[in-house]
Amino acid sequence: MKKNKPSFNVPYNYTGLRNIIFERRLDTLWAAVIIGIVAGFAFLSNYLAHDYGGFSITGPLSSWLTFLTSNGMSISWGMYFTVGIVLGSFVCSLGNGEFKLQGSDGKTLFKAFIGGILMGFGAGLAKGCLVSNGLVYTAMFSIQGWIALISIFFGITCSSLLMFQIIPSHHLSYVNR
């Protein structure tokens, strides 16, 4: 609980409410309390809506695809949650003055595309993403969540070892940028 004060002060770019919302740093303890309260309301809302997805992202994204391509499906809590992630990120980037459109080279775009396909395949295999398995299913004491979380941990560990210790960094093109 010690206060680590920075040795320098960064000047604020904005004043008023925009400064309070987008620039000032919130105390870590208060941030954790606020996140816990929001998460509690999310789980309560899920329970009241008889939808037990919690913070699930992979399932609701596939539900959007089903919703857009077929008739008769209603919008669920998780579907609203995924839209909220995108809109919230957009509002925060606009509020911070950090929003900009930029391109990418073909090599980076190809790597991102392949990585996205592999992550989607892994999420399908695990029947959910890191968020749903790590937060929701482990909280529900589901064996699926615990097996997936342990597997994700080992997968990240092996990938990190491969990228940063086994393959020398001069072979990785993005490190030298």
Biotite code that builds the C-alpha atoms (Angstrom):
import biotite.structure as struc

atoms = struc.array([
    struc.Atom([0.000, 0.000, 0.000], chain_id="A", res_id=1, res_name="MET", atom_name="CA", element="C"),
    struc.Atom([3.029, 2.288, -0.216], chain_id="A", res_id=2, res_name="LYS", atom_name="CA", element="C"),
    struc.Atom([2.568, 5.321, -2.395], chain_id="A", res_id=3, res_name="LYS", atom_name="CA", element="C"),
    struc.Atom([5.079, 5.350, -5.216], chain_id="A", res_id=4, res_name="ASN", atom_name="CA", element="C"),
    struc.Atom([5.160, 8.922, -6.375], chain_id="A", res_id=5, res_name="LYS", atom_name="CA", element="C"),
    struc.Atom([6.677, 9.587, -9.799], chain_id="A", res_id=6, res_name="PRO", atom_name="CA", element="C"),
    struc.Atom([9.812, 11.696, -9.777], chain_id="A", res_id=7, res_name="SER", atom_name="CA", element="C"),
    struc.Atom([8.407, 13.992, -12.457], chain_id="A", res_id=8, res_name="PHE", atom_name="CA", element="C"),
    struc.Atom([5.014, 15.463, -13.303], chain_id="A", res_id=9, res_name="ASN", atom_name="CA", element="C"),
    struc.Atom([3.558, 15.097, -16.766], chain_id="A", res_id=10, res_name="VAL", atom_name="CA", element="C"),
    struc.Atom([1.643, 18.215, -17.797], chain_id="A", res_id=11, res_name="PRO", atom_name="CA", element="C"),
    struc.Atom([-2.043, 17.718, -18.558], chain_id="A", res_id=12, res_name="TYR", atom_name="CA", element="C"),
    struc.Atom([-3.339, 18.477, -22.044], chain_id="A", res_id=13, res_name="ASN", atom_name="CA", element="C"),
    struc.Atom([-6.963, 19.055, -21.051], chain_id="A", res_id=14, res_name="TYR", atom_name="CA", element="C"),
    struc.Atom([-8.941, 20.658, -18.250], chain_id="A", res_id=15, res_name="THR", atom_name="CA", element="C"),
    struc.Atom([-12.266, 19.981, -16.594], chain_id="A", res_id=16, res_name="GLY", atom_name="CA", element="C"),
    struc.Atom([-14.191, 16.745, -16.962], chain_id="A", res_id=17, res_name="LEU", atom_name="CA", element="C"),
    struc.Atom([-12.091, 15.590, -19.927], chain_id="A", res_id=18, res_name="ARG", atom_name="CA", element="C"),
    struc.Atom([-8.995, 15.857, -17.719], chain_id="A", res_id=19, res_name="ASN", atom_name="CA", element="C"),
    struc.Atom([-10.627, 13.883, -14.899], chain_id="A", res_id=20, res_name="ILE", atom_name="CA", element="C"),
    struc.Atom([-11.944, 11.092, -17.133], chain_id="A", res_id=21, res_name="ILE", atom_name="CA", element="C"),
    struc.Atom([-9.131, 10.657, -19.642], chain_id="A", res_id=22, res_name="PHE", atom_name="CA", element="C"),
    struc.Atom([-5.882, 11.945, -18.128], chain_id="A", res_id=23, res_name="GLU", atom_name="CA", element="C"),
    struc.Atom([-5.716, 11.662, -14.374], chain_id="A", res_id=24, res_name="ARG", atom_name="CA", element="C"),
    struc.Atom([-4.406, 8.408, -12.994], chain_id="A", res_id=25, res_name="ARG", atom_name="CA", element="C"),
    struc.Atom([-6.800, 6.564, -10.720], chain_id="A", res_id=26, res_name="LEU", atom_name="CA", element="C"),
    struc.Atom([-5.385, 4.973, -7.577], chain_id="A", res_id=27, res_name="ASP", atom_name="CA", element="C"),
    struc.Atom([-4.793, 1.254, -8.168], chain_id="A", res_id=28, res_name="THR", atom_name="CA", element="C"),
    struc.Atom([-6.910, 0.168, -5.206], chain_id="A", res_id=29, res_name="LEU", atom_name="CA", element="C"),
    struc.Atom([-9.882, 2.270, -6.331], chain_id="A", res_id=30, res_name="TRP", atom_name="CA", element="C"),
    struc.Atom([-9.517, 1.025, -9.905], chain_id="A", res_id=31, res_name="ALA", atom_name="CA", element="C"),
    struc.Atom([-9.644, -2.579, -8.662], chain_id="A", res_id=32, res_name="ALA", atom_name="CA", element="C"),
    struc.Atom([-12.734, -1.839, -6.536], chain_id="A", res_id=33, res_name="VAL", atom_name="CA", element="C"),
    struc.Atom([-14.534, -0.186, -9.469], chain_id="A", res_id=34, res_name="ILE", atom_name="CA", element="C"),
    struc.Atom([-13.658, -3.073, -11.814], chain_id="A", res_id=35, res_name="ILE", atom_name="CA", element="C"),
    struc.Atom([-14.922, -5.544, -9.200], chain_id="A", res_id=36, res_name="GLY", atom_name="CA", element="C"),
    struc.Atom([-18.217, -3.676, -8.842], chain_id="A", res_id=37, res_name="ILE", atom_name="CA", element="C"),
    struc.Atom([-18.712, -3.490, -12.615], chain_id="A", res_id=38, res_name="VAL", atom_name="CA", element="C"),
    struc.Atom([-17.865, -7.205, -12.939], chain_id="A", res_id=39, res_name="ALA", atom_name="CA", element="C"),
    struc.Atom([-20.360, -8.021, -10.187], chain_id="A", res_id=40, res_name="GLY", atom_name="CA", element="C"),
    struc.Atom([-23.105, -6.102, -11.986], chain_id="A", res_id=41, res_name="PHE", atom_name="CA", element="C"),
    struc.Atom([-22.166, -7.865, -15.238], chain_id="A", res_id=42, res_name="ALA", atom_name="CA", element="C"),
    struc.Atom([-22.542, -11.289, -13.634], chain_id="A", res_id=43, res_name="PHE", atom_name="CA", element="C"),
    struc.Atom([-25.814, -10.211, -11.971], chain_id="A", res_id=44, res_name="LEU", atom_name="CA", element="C"),
    struc.Atom([-27.157, -8.911, -15.282], chain_id="A", res_id=45, res_name="SER", atom_name="CA", element="C"),
    struc.Atom([-26.195, -12.192, -16.935], chain_id="A", res_id=46, res_name="ASN", atom_name="CA", element="C"),
    struc.Atom([-27.948, -14.171, -14.223], chain_id="A", res_id=47, res_name="TYR", atom_name="CA", element="C"),
    struc.Atom([-31.116, -12.078, -14.469], chain_id="A", res_id=48, res_name="LEU", atom_name="CA", element="C"),
    struc.Atom([-31.111, -12.448, -18.256], chain_id="A", res_id=49, res_name="ALA", atom_name="CA", element="C"),
    struc.Atom([-30.592, -16.240, -17.924], chain_id="A", res_id=50, res_name="HIS", atom_name="CA", element="C"),
    struc.Atom([-27.417, -15.895, -19.968], chain_id="A", res_id=51, res_name="ASP", atom_name="CA", element="C"),
    struc.Atom([-24.330, -17.313, -18.301], chain_id="A", res_id=52, res_name="TYR", atom_name="CA", element="C"),
    struc.Atom([-21.605, -15.958, -20.546], chain_id="A", res_id=53, res_name="GLY", atom_name="CA", element="C"),
    struc.Atom([-20.225, -13.324, -18.195], chain_id="A", res_id=54, res_name="GLY", atom_name="CA", element="C"),
    struc.Atom([-17.338, -11.633, -19.962], chain_id="A", res_id=55, res_name="PHE", atom_name="CA", element="C"),
    struc.Atom([-17.370, -13.992, -22.893], chain_id="A", res_id=56, res_name="SER", atom_name="CA", element="C"),
    struc.Atom([-16.200, -12.584, -26.226], chain_id="A", res_id=57, res_name="ILE", atom_name="CA", element="C"),
    struc.Atom([-15.791, -15.485, -28.654], chain_id="A", res_id=58, res_name="THR", atom_name="CA", element="C"),
    struc.Atom([-19.334, -16.818, -28.276], chain_id="A", res_id=59, res_name="GLY", atom_name="CA", element="C"),
    struc.Atom([-21.071, -13.444, -28.621], chain_id="A", res_id=60, res_name="PRO", atom_name="CA", element="C"),
    struc.Atom([-18.975, -12.592, -31.695], chain_id="A", res_id=61, res_name="LEU", atom_name="CA", element="C"),
    struc.Atom([-20.101, -15.801, -33.358], chain_id="A", res_id=62, res_name="SER", atom_name="CA", element="C"),
    struc.Atom([-23.650, -14.976, -32.224], chain_id="A", res_id=63, res_name="SER", atom_name="CA", element="C"),
    struc.Atom([-23.403, -11.683, -34.135], chain_id="A", res_id=64, res_name="TRP", atom_name="CA", element="C"),
    struc.Atom([-22.520, -13.663, -37.252], chain_id="A", res_id=65, res_name="LEU", atom_name="CA", element="C"),
    struc.Atom([-25.521, -15.939, -36.698], chain_id="A", res_id=66, res_name="THR", atom_name="CA", element="C"),
    struc.Atom([-27.764, -12.925, -35.982], chain_id="A", res_id=67, res_name="PHE", atom_name="CA", element="C"),
    struc.Atom([-26.708, -11.154, -39.174], chain_id="A", res_id=68, res_name="LEU", atom_name="CA", element="C"),
    struc.Atom([-27.044, -14.213, -41.422], chain_id="A", res_id=69, res_name="THR", atom_name="CA", element="C"),
    struc.Atom([-30.309, -15.731, -40.110], chain_id="A", res_id=70, res_name="SER", atom_name="CA", element="C"),
    struc.Atom([-33.720, -14.693, -38.848], chain_id="A", res_id=71, res_name="ASN", atom_name="CA", element="C"),
    struc.Atom([-35.318, -15.133, -35.464], chain_id="A", res_id=72, res_name="GLY", atom_name="CA", element="C"),
    struc.Atom([-32.322, -14.841, -33.134], chain_id="A", res_id=73, res_name="MET", atom_name="CA", element="C"),
    struc.Atom([-32.492, -12.217, -30.398], chain_id="A", res_id=74, res_name="SER", atom_name="CA", element="C"),
    struc.Atom([-29.601, -10.072, -29.192], chain_id="A", res_id=75, res_name="ILE", atom_name="CA", element="C"),
    struc.Atom([-28.056, -11.296, -25.929], chain_id="A", res_id=76, res_name="SER", atom_name="CA", element="C"),
    struc.Atom([-26.147, -9.602, -23.114], chain_id="A", res_id=77, res_name="TRP", atom_name="CA", element="C"),
    struc.Atom([-22.811, -10.845, -24.476], chain_id="A", res_id=78, res_name="GLY", atom_name="CA", element="C"),
    struc.Atom([-23.542, -9.364, -27.887], chain_id="A", res_id=79, res_name="MET", atom_name="CA", element="C"),
    struc.Atom([-24.120, -5.961, -26.281], chain_id="A", res_id=80, res_name="TYR", atom_name="CA", element="C"),
    struc.Atom([-20.914, -6.480, -24.291], chain_id="A", res_id=81, res_name="PHE", atom_name="CA", element="C"),
    struc.Atom([-18.810, -6.939, -27.451], chain_id="A", res_id=82, res_name="THR", atom_name="CA", element="C"),
    struc.Atom([-20.308, -3.799, -29.009], chain_id="A", res_id=83, res_name="VAL", atom_name="CA", element="C"),
    struc.Atom([-19.551, -1.945, -25.764], chain_id="A", res_id=84, res_name="GLY", atom_name="CA", element="C"),
    struc.Atom([-15.891, -2.974, -25.940], chain_id="A", res_id=85, res_name="ILE", atom_name="CA", element="C"),
    struc.Atom([-15.541, -1.511, -29.430], chain_id="A", res_id=86, res_name="VAL", atom_name="CA", element="C"),
    struc.Atom([-17.504, 1.669, -28.680], chain_id="A", res_id=87, res_name="LEU", atom_name="CA", element="C"),
    struc.Atom([-15.767, 2.197, -25.335], chain_id="A", res_id=88, res_name="GLY", atom_name="CA", element="C"),
    struc.Atom([-12.340, 1.840, -26.941], chain_id="A", res_id=89, res_name="SER", atom_name="CA", element="C"),
    struc.Atom([-13.333, 4.286, -29.662], chain_id="A", res_id=90, res_name="PHE", atom_name="CA", element="C"),
    struc.Atom([-14.626, 6.877, -27.156], chain_id="A", res_id=91, res_name="VAL", atom_name="CA", element="C"),
    struc.Atom([-11.500, 6.550, -24.993], chain_id="A", res_id=92, res_name="CYS", atom_name="CA", element="C"),
    struc.Atom([-9.154, 6.953, -27.957], chain_id="A", res_id=93, res_name="SER", atom_name="CA", element="C"),
    struc.Atom([-11.086, 10.039, -29.102], chain_id="A", res_id=94, res_name="LEU", atom_name="CA", element="C"),
    struc.Atom([-11.109, 11.472, -25.569], chain_id="A", res_id=95, res_name="GLY", atom_name="CA", element="C"),
    struc.Atom([-7.359, 10.976, -25.192], chain_id="A", res_id=96, res_name="ASN", atom_name="CA", element="C"),
    struc.Atom([-6.718, 12.453, -28.622], chain_id="A", res_id=97, res_name="GLY", atom_name="CA", element="C"),
    struc.Atom([-5.010, 9.208, -29.684], chain_id="A", res_id=98, res_name="GLU", atom_name="CA", element="C"),
    struc.Atom([-7.370, 8.103, -32.460], chain_id="A", res_id=99, res_name="PHE", atom_name="CA", element="C"),
    struc.Atom([-5.864, 7.922, -35.923], chain_id="A", res_id=100, res_name="LYS", atom_name="CA", element="C"),
    struc.Atom([-6.305, 5.813, -39.016], chain_id="A", res_id=101, res_name="LEU", atom_name="CA", element="C"),
    struc.Atom([-3.131, 4.213, -40.251], chain_id="A", res_id=102, res_name="GLN", atom_name="CA", element="C"),
    struc.Atom([-2.156, 1.525, -42.698], chain_id="A", res_id=103, res_name="GLY", atom_name="CA", element="C"),
    struc.Atom([-0.010, -1.518, -42.340], chain_id="A", res_id=104, res_name="SER", atom_name="CA", element="C"),
    struc.Atom([2.517, -3.228, -44.554], chain_id="A", res_id=105, res_name="ASP", atom_name="CA", element="C"),
    struc.Atom([1.603, -6.530, -46.146], chain_id="A", res_id=106, res_name="GLY", atom_name="CA", element="C"),
    struc.Atom([3.939, -8.611, -43.989], chain_id="A", res_id=107, res_name="LYS", atom_name="CA", element="C"),
    struc.Atom([2.456, -7.342, -40.718], chain_id="A", res_id=108, res_name="THR", atom_name="CA", element="C"),
    struc.Atom([-1.075, -7.695, -42.070], chain_id="A", res_id=109, res_name="LEU", atom_name="CA", element="C"),
    struc.Atom([-0.350, -11.301, -43.102], chain_id="A", res_id=110, res_name="PHE", atom_name="CA", element="C"),
    struc.Atom([1.080, -12.132, -39.652], chain_id="A", res_id=111, res_name="LYS", atom_name="CA", element="C"),
    struc.Atom([-1.953, -10.581, -37.947], chain_id="A", res_id=112, res_name="ALA", atom_name="CA", element="C"),
    struc.Atom([-4.300, -12.527, -40.232], chain_id="A", res_id=113, res_name="PHE", atom_name="CA", element="C"),
    struc.Atom([-2.566, -15.858, -39.539], chain_id="A", res_id=114, res_name="ILE", atom_name="CA", element="C"),
    struc.Atom([-2.400, -15.083, -35.801], chain_id="A", res_id=115, res_name="GLY", atom_name="CA", element="C"),
    struc.Atom([-6.113, -14.256, -35.769], chain_id="A", res_id=116, res_name="GLY", atom_name="CA", element="C"),
    struc.Atom([-6.965, -17.523, -37.511], chain_id="A", res_id=117, res_name="ILE", atom_name="CA", element="C"),
    struc.Atom([-4.846, -19.495, -35.020], chain_id="A", res_id=118, res_name="LEU", atom_name="CA", element="C"),
    struc.Atom([-6.398, -17.675, -32.058], chain_id="A", res_id=119, res_name="MET", atom_name="CA", element="C"),
    struc.Atom([-9.885, -18.317, -33.437], chain_id="A", res_id=120, res_name="GLY", atom_name="CA", element="C"),
    struc.Atom([-9.058, -22.002, -33.911], chain_id="A", res_id=121, res_name="PHE", atom_name="CA", element="C"),
    struc.Atom([-7.713, -22.205, -30.351], chain_id="A", res_id=122, res_name="GLY", atom_name="CA", element="C"),
    struc.Atom([-10.779, -20.437, -28.945], chain_id="A", res_id=123, res_name="ALA", atom_name="CA", element="C"),
    struc.Atom([-13.009, -22.874, -30.809], chain_id="A", res_id=124, res_name="GLY", atom_name="CA", element="C"),
    struc.Atom([-11.009, -25.826, -29.492], chain_id="A", res_id=125, res_name="LEU", atom_name="CA", element="C"),
    struc.Atom([-11.214, -24.482, -25.915], chain_id="A", res_id=126, res_name="ALA", atom_name="CA", element="C"),
    struc.Atom([-14.912, -23.582, -26.358], chain_id="A", res_id=127, res_name="LYS", atom_name="CA", element="C"),
    struc.Atom([-14.133, -19.980, -25.442], chain_id="A", res_id=128, res_name="GLY", atom_name="CA", element="C"),
    struc.Atom([-11.394, -17.398, -25.261], chain_id="A", res_id=129, res_name="CYS", atom_name="CA", element="C"),
    struc.Atom([-8.983, -16.543, -22.464], chain_id="A", res_id=130, res_name="LEU", atom_name="CA", element="C"),
    struc.Atom([-11.508, -14.154, -20.925], chain_id="A", res_id=131, res_name="VAL", atom_name="CA", element="C"),
    struc.Atom([-14.415, -16.592, -20.845], chain_id="A", res_id=132, res_name="SER", atom_name="CA", element="C"),
    struc.Atom([-12.338, -19.553, -19.673], chain_id="A", res_id=133, res_name="ASN", atom_name="CA", element="C"),
    struc.Atom([-10.082, -17.600, -17.317], chain_id="A", res_id=134, res_name="GLY", atom_name="CA", element="C"),
    struc.Atom([-12.715, -15.387, -15.700], chain_id="A", res_id=135, res_name="LEU", atom_name="CA", element="C"),
    struc.Atom([-16.110, -16.969, -16.219], chain_id="A", res_id=136, res_name="VAL", atom_name="CA", element="C"),
    struc.Atom([-15.666, -20.732, -16.293], chain_id="A", res_id=137, res_name="TYR", atom_name="CA", element="C"),
    struc.Atom([-13.024, -20.826, -13.547], chain_id="A", res_id=138, res_name="THR", atom_name="CA", element="C"),
    struc.Atom([-15.319, -18.704, -11.372], chain_id="A", res_id=139, res_name="ALA", atom_name="CA", element="C"),
    struc.Atom([-18.057, -21.266, -12.033], chain_id="A", res_id=140, res_name="MET", atom_name="CA", element="C"),
    struc.Atom([-15.550, -24.024, -11.061], chain_id="A", res_id=141, res_name="PHE", atom_name="CA", element="C"),
    struc.Atom([-15.928, -25.641, -14.474], chain_id="A", res_id=142, res_name="SER", atom_name="CA", element="C"),
    struc.Atom([-13.296, -28.246, -15.351], chain_id="A", res_id=143, res_name="ILE", atom_name="CA", element="C"),
    struc.Atom([-13.313, -26.838, -18.912], chain_id="A", res_id=144, res_name="GLN", atom_name="CA", element="C"),
    struc.Atom([-12.219, -23.433, -17.640], chain_id="A", res_id=145, res_name="GLY", atom_name="CA", element="C"),
    struc.Atom([-9.403, -24.783, -15.498], chain_id="A", res_id=146, res_name="TRP", atom_name="CA", element="C"),
    struc.Atom([-8.034, -27.093, -18.208], chain_id="A", res_id=147, res_name="ILE", atom_name="CA", element="C"),
    struc.Atom([-8.216, -24.287, -20.789], chain_id="A", res_id=148, res_name="ALA", atom_name="CA", element="C"),
    struc.Atom([-6.569, -21.768, -18.438], chain_id="A", res_id=149, res_name="LEU", atom_name="CA", element="C"),
    struc.Atom([-3.695, -24.141, -17.631], chain_id="A", res_id=150, res_name="ILE", atom_name="CA", element="C"),
    struc.Atom([-3.280, -24.960, -21.345], chain_id="A", res_id=151, res_name="SER", atom_name="CA", element="C"),
    struc.Atom([-3.265, -21.258, -22.256], chain_id="A", res_id=152, res_name="ILE", atom_name="CA", element="C"),
    struc.Atom([-0.609, -20.618, -19.595], chain_id="A", res_id=153, res_name="PHE", atom_name="CA", element="C"),
    struc.Atom([1.630, -23.358, -20.989], chain_id="A", res_id=154, res_name="PHE", atom_name="CA", element="C"),
    struc.Atom([1.003, -22.215, -24.569], chain_id="A", res_id=155, res_name="GLY", atom_name="CA", element="C"),
    struc.Atom([2.011, -18.647, -23.746], chain_id="A", res_id=156, res_name="ILE", atom_name="CA", element="C"),
    struc.Atom([5.084, -19.882, -21.853], chain_id="A", res_id=157, res_name="THR", atom_name="CA", element="C"),
    struc.Atom([6.212, -22.089, -24.760], chain_id="A", res_id=158, res_name="CYS", atom_name="CA", element="C"),
    struc.Atom([5.605, -19.320, -27.306], chain_id="A", res_id=159, res_name="SER", atom_name="CA", element="C"),
    struc.Atom([7.554, -16.814, -25.219], chain_id="A", res_id=160, res_name="SER", atom_name="CA", element="C"),
    struc.Atom([10.473, -19.199, -24.811], chain_id="A", res_id=161, res_name="LEU", atom_name="CA", element="C"),
    struc.Atom([10.446, -19.911, -28.541], chain_id="A", res_id=162, res_name="LEU", atom_name="CA", element="C"),
    struc.Atom([10.308, -16.257, -29.536], chain_id="A", res_id=163, res_name="MET", atom_name="CA", element="C"),
    struc.Atom([12.690, -14.730, -27.021], chain_id="A", res_id=164, res_name="PHE", atom_name="CA", element="C"),
    struc.Atom([15.176, -17.441, -26.033], chain_id="A", res_id=165, res_name="GLN", atom_name="CA", element="C"),
    struc.Atom([15.325, -20.269, -28.565], chain_id="A", res_id=166, res_name="ILE", atom_name="CA", element="C"),
    struc.Atom([15.174, -18.112, -31.712], chain_id="A", res_id=167, res_name="ILE", atom_name="CA", element="C"),
    struc.Atom([17.708, -15.272, -31.470], chain_id="A", res_id=168, res_name="PRO", atom_name="CA", element="C"),
    struc.Atom([16.114, -11.829, -31.615], chain_id="A", res_id=169, res_name="SER", atom_name="CA", element="C"),
    struc.Atom([17.980, -10.812, -34.781], chain_id="A", res_id=170, res_name="HIS", atom_name="CA", element="C"),
    struc.Atom([15.875, -13.388, -36.682], chain_id="A", res_id=171, res_name="HIS", atom_name="CA", element="C"),
    struc.Atom([12.641, -11.653, -35.689], chain_id="A", res_id=172, res_name="LEU", atom_name="CA", element="C"),
    struc.Atom([11.914, -8.853, -38.135], chain_id="A", res_id=173, res_name="SER", atom_name="CA", element="C"),
    struc.Atom([9.598, -6.849, -35.865], chain_id="A", res_id=174, res_name="TYR", atom_name="CA", element="C"),
    struc.Atom([12.250, -6.538, -33.115], chain_id="A", res_id=175, res_name="VAL", atom_name="CA", element="C"),
    struc.Atom([14.594, -4.589, -35.383], chain_id="A", res_id=176, res_name="ASN", atom_name="CA", element="C"),
    struc.Atom([12.065, -1.900, -36.341], chain_id="A", res_id=177, res_name="ARG", atom_name="CA", element="C"),
])
